[in-house]
Amino acid sequence: MPADIVTGRVDALIVTALQDELEAVLALGEGGRDGWREARDPGGFPYYVRDIPNDRGEPLRVAAAWSGRMGESAAAARAQGLIEELDPGCLAMCGICAGKRGEVSLGDVIVADRI
């Protein structure tokens, strides 16, 4: 499917630090990766969009992207550009999120007290 620029607001934006983490996100939902549409931001960097039905069957527009490299500043810069373009109602980061061994376990949900 050709890449294009998505216009309009998304309900949720998911950012990952690693491309492998993004691939895990894209595997979710009906049809897996084929259910996502590739788009590109004005700088040409790819991100992916799909509509997922909520519990009432209404569509939630979700966008997902990886930051291009690990690190706080890379994630922040990538997220900022996508926030400006997609105006998400919610921003989430998934993956290892720099979890500390012994303090968190696989599957834990980590919520920041500041960002």
C-alpha positions as CSV (number, residue, x, y, z in Angstrom):
1,M,0.0,0.0,0.0
2,P,1.5,3.4,-0.9
3,A,2.6,5.7,1.9
4,D,0.8,8.9,2.3
5,I,0.3,11.6,4.9
6,V,-2.7,11.0,7.2
7,T,-4.7,14.1,7.9
8,G,-6.8,14.6,11.0
9,R,-6.6,13.7,14.7
10,V,-5.8,10.3,16.1
11,D,-7.3,9.0,19.3
12,A,-4.0,7.4,20.4
13,L,-0.4,7.5,19.4
14,I,2.0,4.7,20.4
15,V,5.7,5.3,20.2
16,T,8.4,2.6,20.6
17,A,12.1,3.0,21.1
18,L,13.0,0.0,18.9
19,Q,11.7,-1.2,15.5
20,D,11.2,-4.7,17.0
21,E,8.8,-3.2,19.6
22,L,6.9,-1.4,16.8
23,E,6.6,-4.7,14.9
24,A,5.0,-6.3,18.0
25,V,2.4,-3.4,18.0
26,L,1.7,-3.8,14.3
27,A,1.1,-7.5,14.8
28,L,-1.9,-6.7,17.0
29,G,-5.5,-6.4,15.8
30,E,-7.5,-8.1,13.1
31,G,-5.3,-8.9,10.1
32,G,-2.1,-8.1,12.0
33,R,0.4,-5.9,10.1
34,D,-1.8,-5.9,7.0
35,G,-4.5,-4.0,9.0
36,W,-2.2,-1.0,9.4
37,R,-1.8,1.7,6.7
38,E,1.7,3.2,6.3
39,A,1.9,7.0,6.2
40,R,4.8,9.4,6.3
41,D,5.3,12.6,8.2
42,P,6.5,15.8,6.4
43,G,10.1,14.7,7.0
44,G,9.4,11.4,5.2
45,F,9.6,9.2,8.4
46,P,7.1,6.4,8.4
47,Y,4.3,5.8,10.9
48,Y,1.3,3.5,10.8
49,V,-2.4,4.1,11.3
50,R,-5.4,1.9,11.7
51,D,-8.9,2.1,13.1
52,I,-9.7,-0.3,15.9
53,P,-13.3,-0.7,17.2
54,N,-13.9,0.1,20.8
55,D,-16.3,-1.8,23.1
56,R,-19.2,-0.1,21.5
57,G,-18.0,-0.8,18.0
58,E,-17.0,2.8,17.3
59,P,-13.7,3.3,15.6
60,L,-10.6,4.4,17.5
61,R,-7.9,5.8,15.2
62,V,-4.5,4.6,16.4
63,A,-1.1,5.6,15.1
64,A,2.2,3.8,15.9
65,A,5.8,4.7,15.2
66,W,9.3,4.0,16.5
67,S,11.6,6.8,17.4
68,G,14.4,5.7,15.1
69,R,16.9,5.1,17.9
70,M,16.9,4.5,21.6
71,G,17.1,7.2,24.2
72,E,15.0,9.8,25.9
73,S,15.8,12.6,23.6
74,A,15.1,10.5,20.4
75,A,11.7,9.4,21.8
76,A,10.8,12.9,22.8
77,A,11.8,14.5,19.5
78,R,9.9,11.9,17.5
79,A,6.8,12.1,19.7
80,Q,6.8,15.9,19.5
81,G,6.7,15.9,15.7
82,L,3.9,13.3,15.6
83,I,2.0,15.2,18.3
84,E,2.1,18.3,16.2
85,E,0.9,16.5,13.1
86,L,-1.6,14.0,14.5
87,D,-2.9,15.8,17.7
88,P,-3.4,12.6,19.6
89,G,-5.9,12.4,22.5
90,C,-3.5,10.0,24.3
91,L,0.2,9.2,24.0
92,A,1.7,5.9,25.1
93,M,5.1,4.4,24.9
94,C,5.4,0.6,24.8
95,G,8.2,-1.8,24.9
96,I,10.9,-2.2,27.5
97,C,10.6,1.5,28.5
98,A,14.0,1.3,30.1
99,G,12.6,-1.0,32.8
100,K,14.9,-1.8,35.7
101,R,15.6,-5.4,36.5
102,G,14.3,-6.3,39.9
103,E,12.0,-3.3,40.1
104,V,9.6,-4.2,37.3
105,S,8.5,-7.5,35.7
106,L,7.5,-8.5,32.2
107,G,3.9,-7.3,31.6
108,D,4.0,-4.5,34.2
109,V,2.4,-1.3,33.2
110,I,4.6,1.6,34.1
111,V,3.0,5.1,34.5
112,A,5.2,8.1,34.7
113,D,4.6,10.8,37.3
114,R,6.1,13.4,35.0
115,I,7.3,13.5,31.4
